[in-house]
Amino acid sequence: MSGTCAHILVYPFQSSGHIIPLLDLTHRFLTRGLTVTVIVTPNNLSLLDPLFSRHPSSSLQSLVLPWPTITNSAPSHHRLFGMLAGLRDLHYSAILQWFRSHPSPPVAIISDFFLGWTQNLASELGIKRVLFSPSGAFGYSVGQAIWKELPKKGTDGDIDNENYIVTFQTLPNSPKFAWYQISHLYRNTKEGDPDREFFRSNSLSNMTSWGRIYNTFSELERVYIDHAKKEIGQDRVWAVGPLLPPEDDAADLANRGGSSTVQCSELMAWLDGCKDHSVVYVCFGSRYVLTREQMDALAAALEKSGVHFVWCVRYPGSGPTSSDDGVVPDGFEDRVTGRGFLIKGWAPQVAILRHRAVGAFLTHCGWNSTLEGISAGVVMLTWPMGADQFSDARLLVDQLGVGIQVGESTQIIPDSTQLARVLTESVEEDIAERSRAKKLSEAAASAVMKGGSSERDLDAFVEAVNQLRTD
């Protein structure tokens, strides 16, 4: 590869919520002259097509490596642990070999926080490793604190108490979480479990990375960005978000992360016929399938509310796979004809949220969805399901004041009548959350404009890695 700027290796974790923002960041690296090789598995290679169409092959290359075989019958946390160990076992030596045979190898590797073992790989190669967090700074800090501090329930009487409160006094504002809000990767495993210990080792390795990049912006999470700098004892922490496609890129908006199951033009035409801020968009991300009780409560609330809505419904495969999986109630679509638009499968979420008709977003609070909602300036109705989503919901509701809590996983399933009332109120023009959301949206837009905080951080990062080329 040629060029006067540095060559870097970008290594995403290969799931949509992790790979999409890092590919958005890769585009920004390329526009600043860096040469980039992206590690990708065969099933995700097509996600690089938009980058290849924009950038010359002299600047962008892919390193295609296999995906490990995982037993689907294992519990979800063990599948993830096995996946991470499998990636290390398959990829470590392959990357070493590629690096050592490359005529102009990278000066740094940027890898997802799930890939903490790449810290040892970078050390062996004599290059720098930069951690990429697809989570926000607050959510990442909580997750890191869990594996560092190893919180436990109190006395024996608390063993079965899922509402036991854990306080993280090392973090700003000493946030408190109920036990059920702690990551299931931690709660559902025991000390000494080899898979758990491998994951913890990965997490602790992240602490020694040369630098960190967060998909967030200073105006959103300044206190937690400053905490990260203090925690690792240096200033190589860059907040470069929100990482989103430009508004004028219609193709990227329609197909971001996958192909929609509906024609984007058909959906946009339906939204065009709705009043400003009158539509509630409902989506729980690419992974979560609602239980029967959750689905029934949500469907009943949407029906009772009378609001216009777009609902992205997830099924595992072509239909439910267990007796507890929810389905859209019989006759529901007929009863909401004209004011409800159902999408079964992948949705063009960024395009939906940016439409003038959408006023509220009922979300599981995954970080990508959180940033997309913040950037669009919509009211956030929070129903976190797991992982860092409880932290994200706390940020939206308690710290930023742009969110309204409606549920929490299966612990708090809203009454359909009460949820219907919240849905109706969420599309009103004069609610305080809308005003605050608009101001936060403007701050997000400013951050990624020329001279904005995220653009300055991105430029500083590029300067730092280019300096590595001459050191």
C-alpha angles and dihedrals in degrees: 000000000000136000140100095256129077126281115230133185115226116201116183125186101251103243124100098249090053104035099045098062092043090053089050087053091047089059089055091049090052093049087056093055102259119142110231136194113192121204109220138164120234095255091056099041092101090062087072093059095093090052093048090050091055103038134050119252089240088069101035130046134164127223105204113205129173126265116237121248110247129190106242093202092069120097113273095254092051090048089056093045090049091047092053093047089046092052090052093048093047100038109034098076092034091057091045091053093045092048095049093049095046116107091216108021123193123273093214143017121221109200139172119263089248088065099064090145088074086076088072090043091054091048091052090050093046094238135116124265120212118195117225116204116199084186124076122263092256094048092045091049092053092048092048092048091054093058093040099047099031096212119211135195114260122244127357088267089066096056093103096031107113089181093060107134121236117195123201102206094174091066127077112275091010095255119214126213134183114242092251088058091060115099113279087223086070102032097049098049134068131229111266094031103136093221091050092048091051090052092047090050088052091052094048090048088060088066091067098050116129090238145347133231119198127195092227139081134245097244089056103046108008095142092055094044089053089047090055091053091050093046095054095035099235142074100242091115115118126191105200105163164164087057103200136138117265116268093242094057100094095171093053091046092052096046104028107150095352146350116294119238089225132052106264090216091056092051093046090050090053091050090047087065093057128086122255114284092356099117129082114210114209122196134143098195133258098299112039122093112191120236119242091259093049093046094048093049093048095045092048091049093050090049095047095044097064091214125137111251147175111214122193105202121198124207123179100247111321097335147348117315102195136039090251097055113109128232131191106272118256112269094012095119092050092050093053097041111148097019102049128065115190123199116192106201133357117010131199088243101172091050091049095049093047093054113108091231095063113091104163139027123208101203145169086228099240106168096248090052090045092054092043091053093045091049091050092050096232128147109261119224105196127215106156118194106187148304112054092340095099089056091047092050090049089053093050098045107030104027106029101027094218096110140069119205113232103162148347120221108285093321094077113028108174124238105252094231093051092045090050089056092050091048090053093047093046093068095049113114099224103053115123093234091062093054092049091045091055092053092047090049090054090050090051091051092048092051093063097040122099106288093016123133096257093046090051091050092048091051090048091052093050090049090050095052092044087054088057088063091063099036 
